[in-house]
Amino acid sequence: MALTTRERIEIREQLVGQGYAWEYVDGWQPKISLYRHAATLTQDGVVISPVGTKVENLPGNPDYVLRKSRLGLLPYPPGDTCECRWCASRNAHAEPVTESGEEYTAEESVICQECGDPVMALTKAGALSRLRVHMKTHQVSE
């Protein structure tokens, strides 16, 4: 199935929000390995596959990777420095500190240069992705 330009742009923006490189849509690998950042549970709450499990030999096409990233499967292992929503919520009990000594907040924000509104997301990459979408609203209203 061929992607239209609009679908390609939407998938690219969503993948960038999940931490993937901007070029992933253009140069994806046929097979990849992903790591679980969210445990897989049964309906009874029993853990089937714990956090950190490596799942190998998965399709690498952008549409599939985007769907899996929404379920907590990402191309890098989880850890204390990971900023995905699952790791951030697991690490929320600790009070992480940045290198400058400032407290880290779970929400990152970027200020729109045109209207001054803050655009917020869980990660800096997500905030930048949302800012790009926000900037399109300025183009429509002109």
HELIX and SHEET records of a PDB file:
HELIX    1   1 THR A    5  GLY A   17  1                                  13    
HELIX    2   2 TRP A   22  VAL A   25  5                                   4    
HELIX    3   3 PRO A   62  SER A   69  1                                   8    
HELIX    4   4 ARG A   85  ARG A   90  1                                   6    
HELIX    5   5 ASN A   91  HIS A   93  5                                   3    
HELIX    6   6 LYS A  124  SER A  141  1                                  18    
SHEET    1   A 3 LYS A  54  PRO A  59  0                                        
SHEET    2   A 3 LYS A  31  ARG A  36 -1                                        
SHEET    3   A 3 LEU A  73  LEU A  74 -1                                        
SHEET    1   B 2 THR A  40  LEU A  41  0                                        
SHEET    2   B 2 VAL A  47  SER A  49 -1                                        
SHEET    1   C 2 GLU A 108  ILE A 111  0                                        
SHEET    2   C 2 PRO A 118  ALA A 121 -1                                        
END                                                                             
